[in-house]
Amino acid sequence: MYPIHLTVAAVVEKYGRFLVVEENVGGREVINQPAGHVEPGESLIDAVVREMLEETAWQFSPAAINGVYLWTHPDSGERFLRIVYCGTCHNHDGQRALDTGIIRTLWLTQHELELRSADLRSPMVLRAIRDYRDGARFPVNMFQQLDLEELAARAAVV
């Protein structure tokens, strides 16, 4: 059994279109939300802001969490826990190089994504957009990160 990969993703809608990336994964071009793994010691919010900047050159302001998804890759058996934030992007840096593997960014409608469902990196992409469109919203600070010093301090008080 594989460990669970903790990942974050961003849903941004503008004029009925969603910001996605086209990326090369294992020799295959796929479509994904700006997304990636949470680095050790990094908060979930810091991770999604970083991933958005690295993959799209946009700064991201999370407004809410619109979904938490656990998915097992049918071929590899790898498991992914993805926390998806929705929000706005601003301050695009058109000169910034995009992360390795990112081919380009696209603004696609939900319908266009549905037509290209075979090109999606995982079913989490379209599910997050459908949930967003259905109004799913949870507080942006729903998950709290506790570090060892804080836990030790709390234990000393008890």
N, C-alpha and C positions, 0 to 999 in steps of 0.2 A: 504494500500500500504506500502510495506517495504521500509526502507531507502536503498540507494545504498551502497553496500560494496565496498570500494576502496581496490583493491588487485594488487599485482605485481607478475610476474612470470619470469623465466629465461629459455631461449632456448640455449643449448650448444650442438654443434655437434663436434664429434671427430671420424675420420675415417668412416664417413657415419652413425654413431650411435648417438642417442640423449640421454642425461642424463635425466632420469625421476625417480620419486619415486613411490614406491608401498606403499600405506597408508591405514589405517583402518578409514573409515568414516561411522558413524552410523551402525557399525556392518558389513560393506561391504568392501572388499578389492578392491581398485581402483588404477588406474595409473594416475599420474598428473605430470606436470612440478614442479620443486621446486617452491613453490608459497605460498603466504599468505597475510594477511591483513597489511596495512600500519598503524603503531602505531601513536597516537597523537603526533604531533611535529616532526615526522620523515620525511625525504625527501624520494621521490620515489626511488632514487638510493641507499640510505642507507638501505631502506626496502628490496630491492631485494638482496643486498649483504648479509644482515643479514639472510634472509630466506634461501638463498642458503647454507650458513654455517650451520644453524640450522638443515636443512633437509638432507644435503648430506655430511657435513664435508669438503666441498671444498670451497676455497676462490674464489670469482667471480669478474671478471673485465668486467663491461658492456661496449660494444663498440657502440651499437645503440639500438634504439627502433624498433622492427619489427612489432608491432601491438598494437592497442588499441581496446578492445572488450567490448561491453555491452551485457550482456546475462541475461535472466530471467529464473530461474529454473522452469521447467514445473510443478513440483509437489508442491513446497512450495510458488512459486511466488516471492521468494527473487531475488533481482537484484544485479548483479556484474559488476563493471567496472574494467577491468583488463588491466594493462599496461604491455606489455611483452618486456623484454630486451633480446638481444642476446649478446653473448660475449664469453669469455674463462674462464676456471677454472684452478686453480693451487694450489699447496701446500695442498694436501689432508692430513687430520689428521685421520688416520685409528683408532685411539684410542678414538676419540670424540664420545660421545653418541649422537644419532640422536634424533630429536624432538619427543615428545609424539605423538603416532599414526603412525609414519613412521616405516614401516616394513623393507624396504631395498631400496637401489638405484639399478637402472638397466640402462644399455646402450642398447637401442633398435633402430632398423632401422625404418624408416617411414613405410615400408611394415609390419613389425612386429606390430607396433602400429595400423595400419589399420586393421590387422587381429584380434586385441584385442579391437576393437572400443567399444564393449559392456562393457568393463572394464574401460573405461576412465571416469574420474570424471566429465568432462563436454565436450561439443563439442569444447570448446576453445582450448583444448590441441592439437588436430590434426590440427585445423585451424591455430594456431600459427606456427606449423611446416611447413605446406603447404606454408604459407605466407613467412616464412624464406627461404624455398627452392626456392620460386619464386623471391627472391631478395628484398623483402620489407625491407627498412631501412630508419629510420628517425633519426635526430640528438639526441644523448643521453641526451642533455640538452634542449630538445624541451619543456619540462614543467618546469616552474620556480616556486619555492615556495617562497611566500612572507609572512613575519611574521608581526604581528601587529605594532611593532616598526618601521619597514621599511615603512609600509603604512602610519603611522602617520607622519614620517619624510617627506615623499613625499607630503603629504597633506599640511604640514606647508610651503613648498617651493612654492606651487601654490598660 
